[in-house]
């Protein structure tokens, strides 16, 4: 190798010295801004990094290296530009020399709208225009390519971009950003507009190439409005809801030839209405209850003017069908009663800014921001509590309102009706737990309510999930229980047998499992098979449960009740002291140490034993008769009790003889069960009641048997449970399980109840 000359060596030495000496301020710290913790899916954000020296002085011109821990969730460019690609959590790191800073970022879906239909399906459109649905999925109405129900939002398949999605009863339709309509779910009646009756689990383009500006989804039909104000309908048409003069189903969009130029459409179950630019309302379809706002019960296949010449801002078609007039007056029709003038203005002269209806009532926000609810033809009742509301959403059994400061409150709509007991001063509407703020809320007929937060997150409540098992499974957690009660969530719109259990541990702490958490971070309900302690820190002497409703007696005798919606157990009003508690579908009872029975809740058939029938009682009231009971057994509409001298008394509904009094006469006060038998235990089902006498012989009554009748003569039982509509089962003295049923209900004596499974007491 050729040797270096002296000048070359001097130059090289200078270079080495320069490289070994930083010669200036070095990066000691780096800070990322803004300090975001979350991004919406599809969003972009420019981050910057401030580099400082050891004295805290900013440095310029320092190279910053940007990296992300998971580039599938989000990417970051060399300049710090972040793009959110998928839901998830990752970390962004900025590095300058030996200094670095990190930022944890969650990418979440941000929704711009949410809507519900006649079933449990809830759909939402994200700010990226992607569609998501959750709920029941028997026919593929979630559009994700499966028939698996889901309590979380799943993406609608196909990569389509939507401006709106509207679920129906068993199918769903949406408007794409190019104004084309797509439908998925049940296709049997042509409800997908696909030209056939094929059921599809993913979005399928509505045939015809039409472009629409508005969709109105009924139970089994859809109508849509073009930019030229032409109306097209498809699906179930036998009641005229599709504007079909032949009253048949249409499998593809068909023009409603006689429709005027509408600016908006709204659909009921089997009817459709439209509003013109002049605010005139026209309706067509089934009119059996006057749904079309006209005087006869004829089916109309042509749009017919709503009677009365009123002009409307909005319509709500959920029996009652009501319209908000341009002057703020509310007019209602359907369910008001046939052969009466339609529409009928609400009495009281109130003016409203918005309304919502769900069978059999409606609610509205008045011009002073209060909320009133009403039954058709009756005076509206003010919802108490003093909140100022901006929106109201009605469900069948409950309503929710959104206050002007974005808090959601819910209440029972019938509280305050003239027939309610102790409801002249009803409890104030309860705030939805979790401390959340909402920009919009939406309710459906099956009691789902969902809210859209300002950040674009959707929360839903009154939605359940099956957590049962076909094979017995040990409850995890290694907790030793001294008593366990098992119920099921009868309001579950996804699965009809959504079971849960609660138990008392040896230290008297209550645990529950199998509920669904309806709000993140709060509430008793948790989607888990592992027992979770009931919030509130209370201990309990006894528990009982029905559906999502649990009650317990605390030391000292105070009664508490809760459901999966509640943040903690609430004391039963009235301040009574009890030793045991019993629950049913909509009623509860408790016994004092002296054996006095107190009951509260639904009382439509006198099942509370208070001496009169009414909608409900909100505080515990004593059962008539002065009896001293040792135990009670409750069903939906009747109750029975066993006194200290072993005599059985029953009261409430007696349509199939389940009171055992020898007749089918309902009884408001307790009546002694006929035949003079003495019982050791009782159990009740919806249509039957059974009891064990001292020697273990079983007797049952109901389902057309009006007095106690012996069952399985010669068999002796140690316990008995009337576990459903038609039979009872018991454990025999030999340890076997034996089941038996009563005869069929005689013609004319059957009463339809909401189907539900019953757990044993």
Secondary structure, DSSP 8 states (H G I E B T S, - for coil): -----HHHHHHHHHHHHHHHS--S----EEEEES---EEETT-EEE-EEEEE-TTS-EE-S---EEEES-TTTEEE-TT-EEEE-SSEEEEEEEEETTEEEEEEEEEE--EEEEEE-SSS-EEEEETTS-EEEEE--TTSTT-SSS---EEEEEE-TT---EEEEEE-SSEEEEEETTS-EEEEE--TTSTT-SSS---EEEEEE-TT---EEEEEE-SSEEEEEETT--EEEEE--TTSTT--TT---EEEEEE-TT---EEEEEE-SSEEEEEETT-BEEEEE--TTSTTSSSS---EEEEEE-TT--BEEEEEESSSEEEEETTS-EEEESSS-TTS-SSEE-TT---EEEEEEETTEEEEEETTS-EEEEETTS--EE--S---EEEEEE-SSEEEEEETTS-EEEEETTTT-TT-BT-TT----EE-TT----SEEEE-TTS-EEEE-TTS-EEEES-------SS----SS---EEEEEEEEETT-SS-TTEEEEEEEETTSBEEEES----BTTBSS--S-SS-EE-TT--BEEEEEEETTEEEEEETTS-EEEEETT-SS-EE-TT----SEEEE-SSEEEEE-TT--EEEEEE-TTSTT-SSS--SEEEEEEE-TT---EEEEEE-SSEEEEEETTS-EEEEE--TTSTT-SSS---EEEEEE-TT----SEEEE-SSEEEEE-TTS-EEEEETTEEEEEEESTT--EEEEE--SSSEEEEEETTS-EEEEE-----TT-------------
